[in-house]
């Protein structure tokens, strides 16, 4: 279960630079007879220009509620959503409708084309609603968009006369009608077969190449893996991206537990770790790296392994042969890590023995390689 990765560092949960969309401390609470239910719990997230981001989670995790905060379809109980510097939830419904029509293109799972209008008329409709483009230009633009999604020959067909994949392609053309900078796609491939879903995904990828920002809700991990970045949600909470990248095979429940248990630490270059009686029992690497060093009786050190972002190191590995080892932060730069203490590790072992056995097997395989290096 030792994760490997080619990237140098993982994006932190905090916003950096100038995000196009900034969600800050978003809560969404519903009052029910059984008590208050939080669909979103202290969500902070940022999305940047030209990004293709997937929002991933199981049914009921809160992923659709999250994007509904961005579209203005739903309102947070607390927190703010800023889009290109605009606090969108400060607008009234009329202002929101116009803003949404000009700045967002929304693609739904069930297409939501108007059944009595042709595909061409469906694509023209947002331009009419927002008074975008001159009336005489709208049909030409709609045809260009339908041609882009290879539907120009079906422009005069009603939605019921074309396939589900073609309806979704038409819905994408409609979402692009007013040339919005942001596309929100809520399970856009949920009702499509795998081949058609791949076609839809490729359309999105081309739009990102053209500078659009796309946020796609999906339950399909294979599609999420093809986006620039994934955000994982469980029980209305964000799973730390470092945790998710380090343990991609663990359940969302376990990943959320690790997110809540881990403590972020900044470590100085050359700092020694995991050498005996320290309280920390596992380090997940976010940036920088750790070096596992073998020491000789003469005091010389040989590096057995460099632990990079997306990997971890624990007392499980350090308790196995060979002996005379020390772990140091690499001398080149500081390291940012998420640390689990011994109490959390003990709880993990007792609560999930099968997962723990997997960690032990991974530790044994890893240290077997160290033995070869040290011989």
C-alpha positions as CSV (number, residue, x, y, z in Angstrom):
1,X,0.0,0.0,0.0
2,X,3.0,2.3,-0.4
3,X,1.9,5.0,-2.8
4,X,4.3,6.4,-5.4
5,X,3.9,9.5,-7.5
6,X,5.7,11.6,-10.1
7,X,4.6,14.9,-8.8
8,X,6.9,17.1,-6.7
9,X,4.3,18.7,-4.4
10,X,0.6,18.6,-3.6
11,X,-1.7,21.6,-3.6
12,X,-2.5,22.6,-0.1
13,X,-6.2,23.0,1.0
14,X,-5.6,26.7,1.4
15,X,-6.0,29.1,-1.5
16,X,-2.9,30.3,-3.2
17,X,-2.5,33.0,-5.9
18,X,-5.6,34.4,-7.4
19,X,-8.4,31.8,-7.6
20,X,-11.2,32.3,-10.0
21,X,-13.6,30.8,-7.5
22,X,-13.0,30.9,-3.7
23,X,-15.3,29.0,-1.3
24,X,-14.5,29.9,2.3
25,X,-15.8,28.1,5.4
26,X,-19.0,27.0,3.7
27,X,-21.6,25.3,5.9
28,X,-24.9,24.0,4.7
29,X,-27.2,22.9,7.4
30,X,-30.7,21.3,7.1
31,X,-33.1,21.1,10.0
32,X,-34.8,17.7,10.2
33,X,-37.1,16.0,12.8
34,X,-34.1,13.9,13.7
35,X,-31.9,17.0,14.3
36,X,-29.6,19.3,12.3
37,X,-27.9,17.7,9.4
38,X,-24.8,19.3,7.8
39,X,-24.6,18.6,4.0
40,X,-21.4,20.7,3.9
41,X,-19.1,21.2,6.9
42,X,-16.5,24.0,6.9
43,X,-15.6,23.6,3.2
44,X,-12.8,25.8,2.0
45,X,-11.8,25.3,-1.7
46,X,-10.4,27.2,-4.6
47,X,-10.6,26.8,-8.4
48,X,-8.3,28.4,-10.9
49,X,-8.6,29.7,-14.4
50,X,-8.0,27.0,-17.0
51,X,-8.4,24.1,-14.5
52,X,-10.3,20.9,-15.0
53,X,-11.3,19.8,-11.5
54,X,-13.3,16.7,-10.5
55,X,-15.4,16.6,-7.3
56,X,-15.6,13.0,-6.2
57,X,-17.7,11.3,-3.5
58,X,-20.2,8.7,-2.9
59,X,-24.0,9.3,-3.1
60,X,-25.0,11.7,-0.4
61,X,-21.5,12.9,0.3
62,X,-22.3,16.5,-0.5
63,X,-20.6,16.9,-3.9
64,X,-23.7,18.2,-5.7
65,X,-24.5,20.5,-2.8
66,X,-21.0,21.9,-3.2
67,X,-21.4,22.9,-6.8
68,X,-24.9,24.2,-6.2
69,X,-23.2,26.8,-4.0
70,X,-21.2,28.0,-7.0
71,X,-24.1,28.1,-9.4
72,X,-26.3,29.9,-6.8
73,X,-29.0,27.2,-7.1
74,X,-28.5,26.7,-3.3
75,X,-27.3,29.1,-0.6
76,X,-24.9,28.4,2.3
77,X,-26.0,28.5,5.9
78,X,-22.7,30.4,6.5
79,X,-19.5,31.2,4.6
80,X,-18.9,33.0,1.3
81,X,-18.5,32.1,-2.3
82,X,-16.5,34.6,-4.4
83,X,-16.4,34.2,-8.2
84,X,-14.1,36.6,-10.0
85,X,-14.3,38.9,-7.0
86,X,-18.1,38.8,-6.8
87,X,-19.9,37.6,-3.7
88,X,-22.5,35.7,-5.6
89,X,-24.9,35.1,-2.6
90,X,-25.2,38.9,-2.0
91,X,-27.3,39.2,-5.2
92,X,-31.1,38.9,-5.3
93,X,-32.7,36.2,-7.5
94,X,-33.1,38.4,-10.5
95,X,-29.5,39.5,-10.4
96,X,-28.4,36.0,-9.8
97,X,-30.2,34.7,-12.9
98,X,-28.6,37.2,-15.2
99,X,-25.2,36.7,-13.6
100,X,-25.5,32.9,-13.9
101,X,-26.5,33.1,-17.5
102,X,-23.5,35.2,-18.5
103,X,-20.8,33.6,-16.3
104,X,-21.7,29.9,-15.9
105,X,-22.6,27.1,-18.2
106,X,-24.3,24.3,-16.3
107,X,-24.5,20.7,-17.6
108,X,-26.9,18.3,-15.8
109,X,-27.0,14.5,-15.5
110,X,-30.4,14.4,-17.1
111,X,-29.7,16.9,-19.9
112,X,-32.7,19.1,-19.2
113,X,-33.2,20.1,-22.8
114,X,-36.7,21.6,-23.4
115,X,-38.5,18.8,-25.3
116,X,-40.6,21.0,-27.5
117,X,-37.7,22.9,-28.9
118,X,-35.2,21.7,-31.5
119,X,-31.5,21.3,-30.5
120,X,-30.8,24.5,-32.3
121,X,-33.5,26.4,-30.4
122,X,-32.3,24.9,-27.1
123,X,-28.9,26.4,-27.8
124,X,-30.2,29.8,-28.8
125,X,-32.4,30.1,-25.7
126,X,-29.7,31.2,-23.2
127,X,-28.7,34.0,-25.7
128,X,-32.2,35.2,-25.9
129,X,-32.7,35.1,-22.1
130,X,-29.5,37.1,-21.3
131,X,-29.7,39.3,-24.4
132,X,-26.3,38.2,-25.5
133,X,-25.2,38.7,-29.1
134,X,-27.3,40.5,-31.7
135,X,-30.5,38.6,-32.5
136,X,-29.4,38.1,-36.1
137,X,-26.1,36.5,-34.9
138,X,-27.6,34.0,-32.4
139,X,-28.6,31.3,-34.9
140,X,-25.2,31.3,-36.5
141,X,-23.4,31.0,-33.2
142,X,-25.7,28.2,-32.1
143,X,-24.9,26.3,-35.3
144,X,-21.2,26.8,-34.7
145,X,-21.5,25.3,-31.3
146,X,-23.5,22.4,-32.5
147,X,-20.9,21.8,-35.2
148,X,-18.2,21.8,-32.5
149,X,-20.0,18.9,-30.7
150,X,-20.7,17.2,-34.1
151,X,-24.5,17.9,-34.0
152,X,-24.9,20.4,-36.8
153,X,-26.7,17.8,-39.0
154,X,-29.2,17.1,-36.1
155,X,-29.8,20.8,-35.4
156,X,-33.5,20.7,-36.4
157,X,-34.2,17.5,-34.4
158,X,-36.2,17.4,-31.2
159,X,-34.3,16.0,-28.2
160,X,-36.3,12.8,-28.2
161,X,-35.2,12.0,-31.7
162,X,-31.5,11.8,-30.8
163,X,-29.5,9.5,-28.5
164,X,-28.6,10.2,-24.9
165,X,-25.1,11.0,-25.8
166,X,-26.2,13.5,-28.5
167,X,-28.6,15.1,-26.0
168,X,-25.7,15.6,-23.6
169,X,-23.5,17.0,-26.3
170,X,-26.4,19.5,-27.2
171,X,-26.6,20.4,-23.5
172,X,-22.9,21.2,-23.5
173,X,-23.4,23.4,-26.6
174,X,-26.2,25.1,-24.8
175,X,-24.0,25.7,-21.7
176,X,-21.5,27.4,-24.0
177,X,-24.0,29.6,-25.7
178,X,-23.0,32.8,-23.8
179,X,-19.3,31.9,-23.8
180,X,-19.1,31.6,-20.0
181,X,-15.6,31.3,-18.4
182,X,-16.8,28.5,-16.1
183,X,-18.6,25.2,-16.8
184,X,-20.2,23.3,-14.0
185,X,-21.0,19.7,-14.9
186,X,-23.0,17.6,-12.3
187,X,-22.6,13.9,-13.1
188,X,-22.6,14.7,-16.9
189,X,-21.8,11.1,-17.8
190,X,-24.0,9.4,-15.2
191,X,-26.6,8.2,-17.7
192,X,-24.2,7.4,-20.6
193,X,-22.4,4.3,-21.6
194,X,-18.6,4.2,-21.2
195,X,-17.9,5.0,-24.9
196,X,-20.3,8.0,-25.0
197,X,-19.0,9.2,-21.6
198,X,-15.5,9.2,-23.1
199,X,-16.7,11.3,-26.0
200,X,-18.2,13.8,-23.6
201,X,-15.1,13.9,-21.5
202,X,-13.0,14.7,-24.6
203,X,-15.3,17.6,-25.4
204,X,-14.6,19.0,-21.9
205,X,-10.8,18.5,-22.3
206,X,-10.9,20.5,-25.5
207,X,-12.8,23.3,-23.7
208,X,-10.1,23.4,-21.0
209,X,-7.5,23.7,-23.7
210,X,-9.4,26.8,-25.0
211,X,-9.2,28.4,-21.5
212,X,-12.4,27.3,-19.9
213,X,-12.5,26.3,-16.2
214,X,-14.5,23.1,-15.6
215,X,-15.8,21.7,-12.4
216,X,-17.2,18.2,-12.9
217,X,-19.0,16.2,-10.2
218,X,-18.5,12.5,-10.8
219,X,-18.6,9.2,-9.0
220,X,-16.4,7.6,-11.7
221,X,-12.8,7.4,-10.4
222,X,-11.5,6.6,-13.9
223,X,-12.8,9.9,-15.2
224,X,-11.6,11.8,-12.1
225,X,-8.1,10.4,-12.6
226,X,-8.0,12.2,-16.0
227,X,-8.7,15.7,-14.7
228,X,-6.1,18.1,-13.5
229,X,-7.1,17.8,-9.9
230,X,-9.6,15.9,-7.8
231,X,-11.4,17.0,-4.7
232,X,-12.7,14.2,-2.5
233,X,-15.7,14.7,-0.3
234,X,-17.1,12.4,2.4
235,X,-20.0,13.2,4.8
236,X,-19.9,16.9,3.8
237,X,-16.2,17.3,4.6
238,X,-13.2,17.7,2.4
239,X,-10.6,14.9,2.5
240,X,-7.1,16.3,2.6
241,X,-5.5,15.9,-0.8
242,X,-2.3,14.7,0.7
243,X,-4.1,11.9,2.5
244,X,-6.1,11.0,-0.6
245,X,-3.0,10.9,-2.8
246,X,-1.0,8.8,-0.3
247,X,-3.6,6.2,0.3
248,X,-5.7,5.9,-2.9
249,X,-7.0,2.4,-2.1
250,X,-8.5,3.2,1.3
251,X,-12.2,3.8,1.9
252,X,-13.5,7.4,1.9
253,X,-14.5,6.8,5.6
254,X,-10.9,6.0,6.5
255,X,-9.5,8.9,4.5
256,X,-11.8,11.3,6.3
257,X,-10.7,9.8,9.6
258,X,-7.0,10.3,8.7
259,X,-7.7,13.8,7.6
260,X,-9.2,14.6,11.0
261,X,-6.3,12.9,12.9
262,X,-3.3,14.2,11.0
263,X,-1.5,17.3,12.2
264,X,0.3,19.5,9.7
265,X,4.0,20.2,10.5
266,X,6.8,22.1,8.9
267,X,10.2,20.4,9.3
268,X,13.6,22.0,9.0
269,X,16.2,20.7,6.5
270,X,18.3,18.0,8.1
271,X,15.9,17.5,11.1
272,X,16.0,14.0,12.5
273,X,12.8,12.0,13.0
274,X,11.4,8.7,14.1
275,X,14.4,7.9,16.2
276,X,13.1,6.2,19.3
277,X,10.7,7.8,21.7
278,X,9.1,10.5,19.7
279,X,5.3,10.7,19.8
280,X,4.9,10.9,16.0
281,X,4.4,7.5,14.4
282,X,3.7,8.2,10.7
283,X,4.5,11.1,8.3
284,X,2.7,11.7,5.0
285,X,4.8,13.9,2.7
286,X,3.2,16.9,1.2
287,X,6.3,18.8,0.0
288,X,10.0,18.3,0.4
289,X,11.3,14.8,1.2
290,X,12.6,12.6,4.0
291,X,15.8,10.4,3.7
292,X,16.1,7.0,5.4
293,X,19.8,6.7,6.3
294,X,21.8,3.7,7.3
295,X,24.6,4.5,9.8
296,X,27.8,2.4,10.2
297,X,29.8,1.9,13.4
298,X,32.2,4.5,12.0
299,X,29.4,7.0,11.8
300,X,29.1,7.1,8.0
301,X,25.6,7.3,6.4
302,X,24.2,5.7,3.3
303,X,20.8,6.7,2.0
304,X,18.4,3.7,1.7
305,X,15.4,5.6,0.4
306,X,14.1,9.1,-0.3
307,X,10.5,9.5,0.7
308,X,8.8,12.0,-1.7
309,X,5.3,13.7,-1.9
310,X,2.5,11.2,-2.1
311,X,4.5,8.7,0.0
312,X,4.6,8.0,3.7
313,X,7.0,6.7,6.4
314,X,6.1,5.2,9.7
315,X,7.5,3.4,12.8
316,X,6.4,0.2,11.1
317,X,9.2,0.4,8.6
318,X,11.7,1.7,11.2
319,X,11.1,-1.2,13.6
320,X,12.1,-3.8,11.0
321,X,15.7,-4.8,10.0
322,X,18.2,-3.5,9.0
323,X,19.2,-1.7,12.2
324,X,21.2,1.5,12.8
325,X,18.9,3.7,10.8
326,X,17.9,7.3,11.1
327,X,15.4,9.4,9.2
328,X,16.2,13.0,8.3
329,X,14.5,15.7,6.4
330,X,16.4,16.1,3.2
331,X,19.0,18.8,3.4
332,X,17.9,20.6,0.2
333,X,14.7,22.2,1.5
334,X,12.2,22.1,4.4
335,X,9.4,19.5,4.4
336,X,5.7,19.9,5.0
337,X,4.1,16.7,6.4
338,X,0.9,15.4,7.9
339,X,1.8,13.5,11.1
340,X,-0.1,10.8,12.9
341,X,0.7,10.2,16.6
342,X,1.1,6.8,18.3
343,X,-2.4,7.1,19.8
344,X,-4.0,7.4,16.4
345,X,-1.9,4.6,15.0
346,X,-3.0,2.3,17.9
347,X,-6.6,3.2,17.3
348,X,-6.2,2.4,13.5
349,X,-4.7,-1.0,14.3
350,X,-7.5,-1.9,16.7
351,X,-10.4,-0.6,14.5
352,X,-9.2,-1.9,11.2
353,X,-6.9,-5.0,11.5
354,X,-7.2,-5.8,7.8
355,X,-6.0,-2.4,6.8
356,X,-3.2,-2.6,9.4
357,X,-2.0,-5.9,8.0
358,X,-1.8,-4.3,4.6
359,X,0.4,-1.6,6.1
360,X,2.6,-4.3,7.7
361,X,3.0,-6.1,4.4
362,X,3.9,-2.9,2.7
363,X,6.5,-2.2,5.4
364,X,8.1,-5.6,5.1
365,X,8.3,-5.3,1.3
366,X,9.9,-1.9,1.6
367,X,12.5,-2.8,4.2
368,X,13.4,-5.9,2.1
369,X,14.7,-3.4,-0.5
370,X,16.6,-1.5,2.2
371,X,18.4,-4.7,3.2
372,X,19.7,-5.2,-0.3
373,X,21.0,-1.7,-0.4
374,X,22.7,-2.0,3.0
375,X,24.4,-5.4,2.2
